[in-house]
Amino acid sequence: MSEMKIYALDTNVLIHDPNALFNFEEHAVLIPMVVLEELDKLKVGTTPLAADCRQAVRTIDRIIADAAPADVIKGVPIPRADGSYLGRLSILMPYGESPTSGTLQAHINDNKIINDLLHLQRKYAGSKVVLVTKDINMRLKARGCGLDAEDYHNDQLITDIDRLNKGYIQVEGDFWDAMEAQGHLEIDGQKEQKIPRAHLDNLIGPEYFPCQFIRDERDFIGRILAVEEDTVTLELSNEGILMRQKAWGLNPRDAFQAMAMRLLLDPNVDLVSLNGPAGSGKTILALACALEQTVETKLYKRIVATRSTRGLDEDIGFLPGTETDKMAPWLGAFTDNLEALHAEDYDPNSSEHYVGANMPLHFKSMNFVRGRSFQHTLLIVDEAQNLTPHQIKTIITRAGEGTKVVCLGNLAQIDTPYLGPTSSGLTYMTERFKSFEFGGSLSLLGVARSRLAAYAEQYL
């Protein structure tokens, strides 16, 4: 044990990723007793947080269940998917109050964990003890006491949010002139065009992905459909054509909304993620395209809308009525946008009633999405920036045959204390699926809600 690092996991790490203890390679993993007590208190209920706690507890139990008490203290080998064993898992018993200088007052659990690790660090002077926690303040306190502390980065795919896939690549000048300058290129006038991959590499670099758009300064917009060894297949279009798209009476207001609508209306795209500031049109675009494909074209049988927000898990149980009634205050954005889509109708109330009567729109709590399998459904997940990578995986894996998942979020408005723009589940999903030919993402720009909203977004 003295020849390896000792990683102690905080409660929020196991909630963030219940399988985190498998990600420390050959090193020792410690679960402080205080962490087990916190998981025990939080595991009761139907909230996503409670479900993550239960999964973390079951994972720990699966590893140490058959081990003798002495082996648990020493460390139980952690099994891997390939049948091998790597690293050891043990439970750290509390040392109680210590008269040694350099310890914190043990009146809160964070201090108890730090004190126990300081005692462990003195006991194993040749080892490096590291506290792993998503809590910034706890990391600061640990370092102030002379204890190494770090964030959990295993599911953080990028370190700079500016490197996140925006869904489009801007090209200076004329795209076709740049292609012709590299050699003769026949344009057959069809909707799809194969171009030499070397030409595209020279123009925009070697990193591009299916469902990304390419824009130039002459209104050309092409979407990458397939990337092969020597060629790239583009779907040819232009800004004028995309701006004439219409879904449930809604036209895009700018090129970015137009590109987003193209992804939303394409039946071959199974996953769409839209990131953008408040008022950029994420929800109204998703809702309009959902109505068009459910009521008009009958491509999907139902629309399921859900969202993640702080307070939802605690408050939903105290609201009166059915699940739909309970969800109504949290999904007001959908009803507001439904009203906006029909505001110009002769009788808006009758239009909304018609939609409600003929369209199976279900508002579901995030708590009850787990364990479901949605068939021929358009699933809209709002406020997805507040989901952890583990939670976003739980939702997307609910998609059954003929189902499309649309995730909406604003990485500048994360309400969860242990998540940031680079560690959000929305960021994780965008990066993981950037090479998936049936999934696309787009970052919307501008604020279409009003001039007041646009000014507030920029200056407040």
C-alpha positions as CSV (number, residue, x, y, z in Angstrom):
1,M,0.0,0.0,0.0
2,S,2.9,2.3,0.6
3,E,4.1,2.0,-3.0
4,M,0.9,3.4,-4.6
5,K,-1.3,6.4,-4.4
6,I,-4.3,6.3,-2.0
7,Y,-7.4,8.0,-3.5
8,A,-10.2,8.8,-1.1
9,L,-13.5,9.5,-2.8
10,D,-16.0,12.1,-1.5
11,T,-19.7,11.5,-1.6
12,N,-20.3,13.9,-4.5
13,V,-17.9,12.0,-6.7
14,L,-19.9,8.8,-6.2
15,I,-23.1,10.6,-6.9
16,H,-21.6,12.2,-10.0
17,D,-20.3,8.8,-11.2
18,P,-21.4,5.7,-9.2
19,N,-18.7,3.7,-11.1
20,A,-15.9,6.2,-10.2
21,L,-14.0,3.7,-8.1
22,F,-13.1,1.7,-11.2
23,N,-11.2,4.6,-12.7
24,F,-8.1,4.8,-10.6
25,E,-6.1,2.1,-12.3
26,E,-3.7,0.2,-10.0
27,H,-4.0,2.7,-7.1
28,A,-5.8,2.1,-3.8
29,V,-9.3,3.6,-3.4
30,L,-10.7,4.5,0.0
31,I,-14.3,5.1,0.9
32,P,-14.5,7.0,4.2
33,M,-17.1,5.8,6.6
34,V,-18.6,9.3,6.6
35,V,-19.2,8.9,2.9
36,L,-21.1,5.6,3.4
37,E,-23.3,7.3,6.1
38,E,-24.1,10.2,3.7
39,L,-25.0,7.8,0.9
40,D,-27.2,5.9,3.3
41,K,-29.1,9.1,4.2
42,L,-29.5,10.2,0.5
43,K,-30.4,6.8,-1.0
44,V,-34.1,6.9,0.0
45,G,-36.6,8.2,-2.5
46,T,-37.2,8.2,-6.3
47,T,-35.0,11.2,-7.2
48,P,-32.1,10.8,-9.7
49,L,-29.8,11.6,-6.8
50,A,-31.2,8.8,-4.6
51,A,-30.9,6.4,-7.5
52,D,-27.3,7.3,-8.1
53,C,-26.6,6.8,-4.3
54,R,-28.2,3.4,-4.4
55,Q,-26.1,2.4,-7.5
56,A,-22.9,3.6,-5.8
57,V,-23.8,1.5,-2.7
58,R,-24.6,-1.6,-4.7
59,T,-21.3,-1.2,-6.6
60,I,-19.3,-1.0,-3.4
61,D,-21.2,-4.0,-2.0
62,R,-20.6,-6.1,-5.1
63,I,-16.8,-5.7,-4.6
64,I,-16.5,-6.3,-0.9
65,A,-19.6,-8.3,0.0
66,D,-17.8,-11.7,0.3
67,A,-14.6,-10.3,1.7
68,A,-13.6,-10.9,5.4
69,P,-13.5,-7.8,7.6
70,A,-9.7,-8.0,7.8
71,D,-9.5,-8.0,4.0
72,V,-11.8,-5.0,3.8
73,I,-9.4,-3.1,6.0
74,K,-6.4,-4.3,4.0
75,G,-8.1,-3.7,0.6
76,V,-10.2,-5.9,-1.7
77,P,-9.1,-6.3,-5.3
78,I,-11.3,-4.4,-7.7
79,P,-12.6,-6.6,-10.6
80,R,-12.4,-5.4,-14.1
81,A,-14.7,-6.1,-17.1
82,D,-12.0,-8.3,-18.7
83,G,-11.9,-10.6,-15.6
84,S,-8.6,-9.1,-14.3
85,Y,-8.1,-7.3,-11.0
86,L,-6.5,-3.8,-10.7
87,G,-6.3,-1.7,-7.6
88,R,-7.8,-2.2,-4.2
89,L,-10.9,-0.9,-2.4
90,S,-11.1,-0.4,1.3
91,I,-13.3,1.4,3.9
92,L,-11.6,4.0,6.0
93,M,-12.7,3.9,9.6
94,P,-13.0,7.2,11.4
95,Y,-10.2,7.9,13.8
96,G,-12.3,10.2,16.0
97,E,-11.1,13.4,17.7
98,S,-7.3,13.8,17.4
99,P,-5.3,16.1,19.6
100,T,-2.7,16.4,16.9
101,S,-2.2,19.9,15.5
102,G,-3.3,20.6,11.9
103,T,-6.7,19.0,12.2
104,L,-10.1,20.7,11.8
105,Q,-13.0,20.9,14.2
106,A,-15.0,17.8,13.5
107,H,-18.5,19.4,13.6
108,I,-19.2,18.9,9.9
109,N,-18.6,15.8,7.7
110,D,-16.1,17.5,5.3
111,N,-13.9,18.2,8.3
112,K,-14.2,14.7,9.6
113,I,-13.1,13.3,6.2
114,I,-10.1,15.6,6.0
115,N,-9.0,14.8,9.6
116,D,-9.2,11.1,8.9
117,L,-7.1,11.5,5.8
118,L,-4.5,13.6,7.6
119,H,-4.2,10.8,10.2
120,L,-3.9,8.3,7.4
121,Q,-1.2,10.4,5.7
122,R,0.8,10.5,8.9
123,K,0.4,6.7,9.3
124,Y,1.6,5.9,5.8
125,A,4.3,8.5,5.4
126,G,5.6,6.9,2.3
127,S,2.3,7.1,0.4
128,K,0.6,9.9,-1.3
129,V,-2.9,10.4,0.0
130,V,-5.2,12.3,-2.4
131,L,-8.7,13.5,-1.6
132,V,-11.0,13.4,-4.7
133,T,-14.0,15.8,-4.4
134,K,-16.2,17.9,-6.6
135,D,-16.5,20.5,-3.8
136,I,-14.1,23.4,-4.5
137,N,-14.2,24.6,-0.9
138,M,-13.4,21.2,0.5
139,R,-10.4,21.0,-1.8
140,L,-9.2,24.4,-0.6
141,K,-9.6,23.3,3.1
142,A,-7.7,20.1,2.4
143,R,-4.8,21.8,0.7
144,G,-4.7,24.3,3.5
145,C,-4.2,21.4,5.9
146,G,-1.4,20.0,3.8
147,L,-3.4,17.3,2.1
148,D,-3.4,16.8,-1.7
149,A,-6.9,17.3,-3.2
150,E,-8.2,17.2,-6.8
151,D,-11.3,17.3,-8.8
152,Y,-12.8,14.2,-10.5
153,H,-11.9,14.5,-14.2
154,N,-12.4,11.1,-15.6
155,D,-15.6,12.1,-17.6
156,Q,-14.3,15.5,-18.4
157,L,-13.4,15.3,-22.1
158,I,-12.3,18.9,-22.7
159,T,-10.5,21.5,-20.5
160,D,-11.5,24.6,-22.5
161,I,-15.2,25.1,-23.3
162,D,-14.2,27.1,-26.4
163,R,-13.0,23.8,-27.9
164,L,-16.5,22.3,-27.7
165,N,-17.9,21.2,-31.0
166,K,-20.2,24.1,-32.2
167,G,-21.8,22.1,-35.0
168,Y,-20.6,24.3,-37.8
169,I,-17.3,25.5,-39.4
170,Q,-17.0,29.0,-40.8
171,V,-15.0,29.3,-44.1
172,E,-13.6,32.6,-45.4
173,G,-14.5,33.6,-48.9
174,D,-16.3,31.2,-51.4
175,F,-16.2,27.5,-50.5
176,W,-16.4,26.3,-54.1
177,D,-13.7,28.7,-55.3
178,A,-11.4,27.2,-52.6
179,M,-12.3,23.7,-53.8
180,E,-11.6,24.6,-57.4
181,A,-8.3,26.2,-56.6
182,Q,-7.0,22.8,-55.4
183,G,-7.9,21.0,-58.6
184,H,-10.7,20.3,-61.0
185,L,-14.0,19.5,-59.2
186,E,-17.1,18.5,-61.0
187,I,-20.3,19.7,-59.4
188,D,-23.2,17.5,-60.6
189,G,-26.0,19.7,-59.3
190,Q,-27.4,17.0,-57.1
191,K,-28.4,17.5,-53.4
192,E,-25.4,15.5,-52.3
193,Q,-21.8,15.9,-53.5
194,K,-18.7,13.9,-52.9
195,I,-15.5,15.9,-52.6
196,P,-11.9,14.8,-52.1
197,R,-11.1,14.6,-48.4
198,A,-7.6,16.1,-49.0
199,H,-9.2,19.2,-50.4
200,L,-11.4,19.6,-47.4
201,D,-8.5,18.9,-45.0
202,N,-6.5,21.7,-46.7
203,L,-9.3,24.2,-46.3
204,I,-10.6,23.5,-42.8
205,G,-8.2,21.1,-41.2
206,P,-8.5,17.4,-40.6
207,E,-10.9,17.5,-37.7
208,Y,-14.5,17.5,-38.8
209,F,-17.4,15.2,-38.1
210,P,-20.7,13.9,-39.5
211,C,-23.7,16.3,-39.2
212,Q,-21.4,19.3,-38.9
213,F,-22.3,22.3,-41.2
214,I,-19.8,24.2,-43.3
215,R,-20.6,27.9,-44.0
216,D,-18.9,30.4,-46.3
217,E,-19.3,34.1,-46.8
218,R,-21.4,33.6,-50.0
219,D,-24.4,31.9,-48.3
220,F,-23.3,28.4,-49.0
221,I,-24.2,25.9,-46.3
222,G,-23.2,22.3,-46.6
223,R,-23.8,19.5,-44.1
224,I,-21.3,16.6,-43.8
225,L,-23.1,13.4,-44.2
226,A,-20.3,10.9,-44.3
227,V,-16.6,10.9,-43.9
228,E,-14.8,8.1,-45.8
229,E,-11.1,7.3,-46.3
230,D,-10.7,9.4,-49.5
231,T,-14.0,11.4,-49.8
232,V,-16.4,13.4,-47.8
233,T,-20.1,13.5,-48.7
234,L,-21.8,16.9,-48.4
235,E,-25.5,17.7,-48.4
236,L,-25.6,20.8,-50.5
237,S,-27.8,23.8,-49.5
238,N,-27.6,27.5,-48.9
239,E,-28.8,30.0,-46.4
240,G,-31.9,31.0,-48.5
241,I,-33.2,27.4,-48.8
242,L,-32.7,26.7,-45.1
243,M,-34.3,30.0,-44.1
244,R,-37.5,29.0,-46.0
245,Q,-37.9,25.9,-43.8
246,K,-41.1,25.9,-41.8
247,A,-42.3,23.8,-38.9
248,W,-45.7,24.3,-37.4
249,G,-45.8,27.8,-38.9
250,L,-42.4,28.7,-37.5
251,N,-39.6,30.0,-39.7
252,P,-36.0,30.3,-38.5
253,R,-34.8,33.8,-37.7
254,D,-31.1,33.3,-38.6
255,A,-28.8,30.8,-40.2
256,F,-28.0,29.1,-36.9
257,Q,-31.7,28.4,-36.1
258,A,-32.0,27.2,-39.7
259,M,-29.2,24.7,-39.3
260,A,-30.7,23.6,-36.0
261,M,-34.1,23.1,-37.7
262,R,-32.5,21.0,-40.4
263,L,-31.2,18.6,-37.8
264,L,-34.5,18.6,-35.9
265,L,-36.5,17.8,-39.0
266,D,-34.2,15.1,-40.4
267,P,-35.6,11.7,-39.6
268,N,-32.1,10.1,-40.0
269,V,-30.7,12.1,-37.0
270,D,-31.5,10.3,-33.8
271,L,-29.9,12.7,-31.4
272,V,-29.8,16.5,-31.4
273,S,-28.2,18.7,-28.8
274,L,-28.8,22.5,-28.9
275,N,-26.7,24.8,-26.7
276,G,-27.3,28.5,-26.6
277,P,-28.1,31.6,-24.5
278,A,-31.5,32.3,-23.0
279,G,-33.9,33.3,-25.7
280,S,-31.9,31.9,-28.6
281,G,-34.9,29.8,-29.6
282,K,-33.9,26.3,-28.4
283,T,-37.3,25.3,-26.9
284,I,-39.6,26.9,-29.5
285,L,-37.6,25.3,-32.3
286,A,-37.7,21.9,-30.6
287,L,-41.4,22.2,-29.9
288,A,-42.4,23.4,-33.4
289,C,-40.4,20.6,-35.1
290,A,-41.9,18.1,-32.6
291,L,-45.4,19.2,-33.4
292,E,-44.7,19.1,-37.1
293,Q,-43.4,15.5,-37.0
294,T,-46.0,14.2,-34.5
295,V,-49.3,15.8,-35.6
296,E,-48.7,16.5,-39.3
297,T,-46.3,13.9,-40.7
298,K,-47.0,11.3,-38.0
299,L,-43.4,10.3,-37.8
300,Y,-43.6,10.0,-34.1
301,K,-46.4,8.7,-31.9
302,R,-45.9,11.0,-28.9
303,I,-43.8,13.8,-27.5
304,V,-42.3,13.4,-24.0
305,A,-40.9,16.5,-22.4
306,T,-38.8,16.5,-19.2
307,R,-36.3,18.8,-17.7
308,S,-33.7,18.9,-14.9
309,T,-33.5,21.7,-12.5
310,R,-32.4,22.3,-8.9
311,G,-35.4,22.0,-6.6
312,L,-37.4,19.7,-8.9
313,D,-36.5,16.5,-7.1
314,E,-37.4,18.0,-3.7
315,D,-40.5,20.0,-4.7
316,I,-42.4,17.8,-7.1
317,G,-43.7,15.5,-4.3
318,F,-45.3,18.4,-2.5
319,L,-47.3,19.7,-5.4
320,P,-50.9,18.7,-5.8
321,G,-52.4,16.6,-8.6
322,T,-51.1,14.1,-11.1
323,E,-47.6,13.8,-12.5
324,T,-48.5,16.2,-15.3
325,D,-50.0,18.7,-12.8
326,K,-46.8,18.5,-10.7
327,M,-44.6,19.0,-13.7
328,A,-46.6,22.0,-15.1
329,P,-44.7,24.7,-13.1
330,W,-41.4,23.3,-14.2
331,L,-42.3,22.9,-17.9
332,G,-43.8,26.3,-18.3
333,A,-41.3,27.0,-21.1
334,F,-43.1,24.5,-23.3
335,T,-46.6,25.9,-22.6
336,D,-45.3,29.5,-23.1
337,N,-43.8,28.5,-26.5
338,L,-47.0,26.6,-27.4
339,E,-48.9,29.9,-26.8
340,A,-46.3,31.8,-28.9
341,L,-46.7,29.4,-31.8
342,H,-50.4,30.1,-32.0
343,A,-50.5,33.7,-30.9
344,E,-51.3,34.9,-34.5
345,D,-54.2,32.4,-35.0
346,Y,-57.8,33.6,-35.3
347,D,-58.7,31.9,-32.1
348,P,-55.5,31.0,-30.2
349,N,-57.3,29.2,-27.4
350,S,-59.1,26.9,-29.8
351,S,-55.8,26.2,-31.6
352,E,-54.1,25.3,-28.3
353,H,-57.0,23.1,-27.3
354,Y,-56.9,21.4,-30.7
355,V,-53.2,20.7,-30.3
356,G,-53.7,19.4,-26.7
357,A,-56.5,17.1,-27.9
358,N,-54.8,15.7,-30.9
359,M,-51.2,15.6,-29.8
360,P,-50.0,13.1,-27.1
361,L,-47.7,15.5,-25.3
362,H,-46.5,14.1,-22.0
363,F,-44.7,16.0,-19.3
364,K,-42.5,13.5,-17.3
365,S,-40.5,14.0,-14.2
366,M,-36.9,13.0,-14.6
367,N,-37.4,10.7,-11.7
368,F,-39.7,8.4,-13.7
369,V,-37.7,8.5,-17.0
370,R,-35.3,5.9,-15.5
371,G,-36.3,2.4,-16.3
372,R,-38.6,3.4,-19.2
373,S,-38.2,2.4,-22.9
374,F,-39.6,5.0,-25.2
375,Q,-40.7,3.7,-28.7
376,H,-41.5,6.0,-31.6
377,T,-41.2,9.0,-29.3
378,L,-39.7,12.4,-29.6
379,L,-38.0,13.0,-26.2
380,I,-37.2,16.6,-25.4
381,V,-34.8,17.1,-22.4
382,D,-34.7,20.7,-21.3
383,E,-32.1,22.2,-19.0
384,A,-29.7,19.4,-19.9
385,Q,-26.7,21.4,-18.7
386,N,-27.6,20.5,-15.1
387,L,-27.3,16.7,-15.8
388,T,-24.2,14.8,-14.9
389,P,-22.6,12.5,-17.6
390,H,-24.0,9.5,-15.8
391,Q,-27.5,11.0,-15.8
392,I,-27.4,12.0,-19.5
393,K,-26.4,8.4,-20.3
394,T,-29.3,7.1,-18.2
395,I,-31.7,9.2,-20.3
396,I,-30.3,8.6,-23.8
397,T,-30.3,4.8,-23.2
398,R,-34.1,5.0,-22.7
399,A,-34.5,5.6,-26.5
400,G,-36.1,2.7,-28.2
401,E,-36.9,1.9,-31.8
402,G,-37.9,5.0,-33.8
403,T,-37.2,7.5,-31.0
404,K,-35.4,10.8,-31.4
405,V,-33.8,12.6,-28.4
406,V,-33.4,16.3,-28.3
407,C,-31.3,17.8,-25.5
408,L,-31.5,21.6,-24.8
409,G,-29.3,23.6,-22.5
410,N,-27.3,26.7,-21.8
411,L,-23.8,26.0,-20.5
412,A,-23.6,29.5,-19.1
413,Q,-26.5,28.8,-16.7
414,I,-25.5,25.7,-14.7
415,D,-27.4,25.6,-11.4
416,T,-25.8,22.5,-9.9
417,P,-23.0,23.3,-7.5
418,Y,-20.7,20.4,-8.5
419,L,-20.9,20.9,-12.3
420,G,-19.2,23.4,-14.6
421,P,-19.3,24.0,-18.4
422,T,-16.5,21.4,-19.0
423,S,-18.0,18.8,-16.7
424,S,-21.6,19.1,-17.6
425,G,-23.4,16.1,-19.0
426,L,-24.4,18.2,-22.0
427,T,-20.7,18.9,-22.8
428,Y,-19.9,15.2,-22.2
429,M,-22.6,14.0,-24.6
430,T,-21.7,16.6,-27.3
431,E,-18.1,15.4,-27.3
432,R,-18.9,11.7,-27.1
433,F,-21.3,11.8,-30.0
434,K,-19.4,14.2,-32.3
435,S,-18.3,11.2,-34.4
436,F,-21.8,9.6,-34.4
437,E,-23.2,9.8,-37.9
438,F,-26.8,9.9,-36.7
439,G,-26.3,12.6,-34.1
440,G,-25.7,16.4,-34.4
441,S,-25.2,19.3,-32.2
442,L,-25.4,23.1,-32.7
443,S,-24.5,26.2,-30.7
444,L,-27.1,28.9,-31.3
445,L,-26.1,32.5,-31.3
446,G,-28.0,35.6,-30.5
447,V,-31.1,36.2,-28.5
448,A,-34.4,36.1,-30.5
449,R,-36.7,36.6,-27.6
450,S,-36.7,40.4,-27.5
451,R,-34.3,43.4,-27.6
452,L,-34.6,43.6,-23.9
453,A,-33.6,40.0,-23.4
454,A,-30.7,40.5,-25.9
455,Y,-29.4,43.5,-24.0
456,A,-29.8,41.7,-20.6
457,E,-27.9,38.6,-21.9
458,Q,-25.0,40.8,-23.0
459,Y,-24.7,43.3,-20.2
460,L,-26.2,41.7,-17.0
